[in-house]
Amino acid sequence: MEEYIKRIEQIAAKCTKSQSDGYSQIMRICDAMREEQRYCLGYVSKEKIKSQQFD
């Protein structure tokens, strides 16, 4: 999964010219995917993920 997330980040960096093009939103999605993966693997609790969603 991490390989796919990194690839998405690379594509976003190449295909966006500025943060207003969606780059920052894509990066937040990738961060959320990593946190969800950590939860699924048991590395972090659901409460920890919820507390970080609106930071």
C-alpha positions as CSV (number, residue, x, y, z in Angstrom):
1,M,0.0,0.0,0.0
2,E,2.8,2.4,0.9
3,E,4.2,2.0,-2.7
4,Y,0.8,3.1,-4.1
5,I,0.6,6.1,-1.8
6,K,4.2,7.2,-2.8
7,R,3.3,6.8,-6.5
8,I,0.2,8.9,-6.0
9,E,2.3,11.6,-4.3
10,Q,4.8,11.5,-7.2
11,I,2.1,11.9,-9.8
12,A,0.5,14.7,-7.9
13,A,3.8,16.6,-7.7
14,K,4.3,16.2,-11.5
15,C,0.7,17.0,-12.5
16,T,-0.1,20.0,-10.3
17,K,1.4,23.5,-10.7
18,S,0.4,24.9,-7.4
19,Q,-1.4,23.9,-4.2
20,S,-4.6,25.5,-5.6
21,D,-4.5,22.8,-8.3
22,G,-5.3,20.2,-5.7
23,Y,-1.8,19.1,-4.6
24,S,-2.4,19.8,-0.9
25,Q,-5.7,18.0,-0.9
26,I,-4.1,14.9,-2.5
27,M,-1.3,15.0,0.1
28,R,-4.0,15.1,2.9
29,I,-5.7,12.1,1.3
30,C,-2.4,10.2,1.2
31,D,-1.8,11.1,4.9
32,A,-5.3,9.8,5.7
33,M,-4.6,6.6,3.8
34,R,-1.4,6.0,5.8
35,E,-3.2,6.6,9.1
36,E,-6.0,4.2,8.1
37,Q,-3.4,1.6,7.2
38,R,-1.7,2.0,10.5
39,Y,-5.1,1.5,12.2
40,C,-5.8,-1.6,10.2
41,L,-2.4,-3.0,11.2
42,G,-3.0,-2.2,14.9
43,Y,-0.4,0.5,15.2
44,V,-2.8,3.3,16.2
45,S,-6.2,3.5,17.8
46,K,-9.3,4.8,16.0
47,E,-9.5,7.6,18.7
48,K,-6.0,8.8,17.7
49,I,-7.1,9.0,14.1
50,K,-10.3,10.9,14.9
51,S,-8.4,13.4,17.0
52,Q,-6.1,14.2,14.1
53,Q,-8.7,14.6,11.4
54,F,-9.3,18.3,12.1
55,D,-5.9,19.4,13.2
